[in-house]
Amino acid sequence: MLAWLAKRLIDMIPTFFGITLISFAILHLAPGKPTDVLTEMNPKITPEARLRLEKYYGLDKPLHEQYVLWLKRVVKLDFGESFASDHRPVWDKIRERLPVTINLNLISMALMLAIAVPVGVSSAVRAYSLYDKITTVIVFIGFAAPTFWLALLLMMFFGVTLDLLPISGLKSMDHDTMGFWGKTLDYARHIALPILAGTIGSVAGLSRYMRSNMLEVVRQDFITTARAKGLSERVVIYRHALRNALLPVITILGLSVPGLIGGSVIMENIFSIPGMGQFFYQALMTRDYPSIMGVLTIGAALTLAGNLLADVGYAASDPRIRAR
């Protein structure tokens, strides 16, 4: 198992560099430059001043030289300075915002699993029953609803009409004056709507995958054999069938890890949450190359980590994979 895991880690290294190289090239091939944001609205800027700005940011060098310089810094976890007016190190900004995004999405994923797996299993066990038809309709409604539209509806209903939950930020104005439980409750109230909006669509999709996998597994011969041996239906479903049905779901969960950032762009901007999604959007709008590459690099690392976690989960569920 350790040798297999070491091989997977080594294979990830060239993949990581390939992802960053392609991202770097595409970013710099896009029309416009970061200096345009500073100069387009200022008629007093001369061509010489534009050139000085490009030289200051290192944009005057050939693309391959820029990438090599960037790569040397990234190895030391130095993503450079932001092109924004504060000129803060990009890594400092990422460290401030990354925990927010990861915490929100981990809570959302845990809630998604806690709901989607039981719903999918129960729908498969009672396939084509009234319960299955009702859950299918509800699930497809949730799957079809656009996330941003659903988020706005939740804000209107719970935040404006009922005035039960806050609709922006992570804490109230008087958050620092509260005790421990008061702060915990305040934080929970602020993240309730973003987590609910982000979870509904994910639950819908994952529960359908779970149902489809379970329907396929329960029809196989080893399930018939388990029932013929006199095992209880609960043991057959949750000990034998569920373990095999979870394999494709593990892959889906592994591939959803990059969505911790990518899927947060809409949610964090709608709810004004200072996380990586909002940071990425602001960097794109200002053509802040170091910040954009910093977020994309973290995304690449999460993608590879997600694939590795999926492989480890596969190996834990099916020992035959470890022998390859």
Order of alpha helices (4+ residues) and beta strands (2+ residues): alpha-alpha-alpha-alpha-alpha-alpha-alpha-alpha-alpha-alpha-alpha-alpha-alpha-alpha-alpha
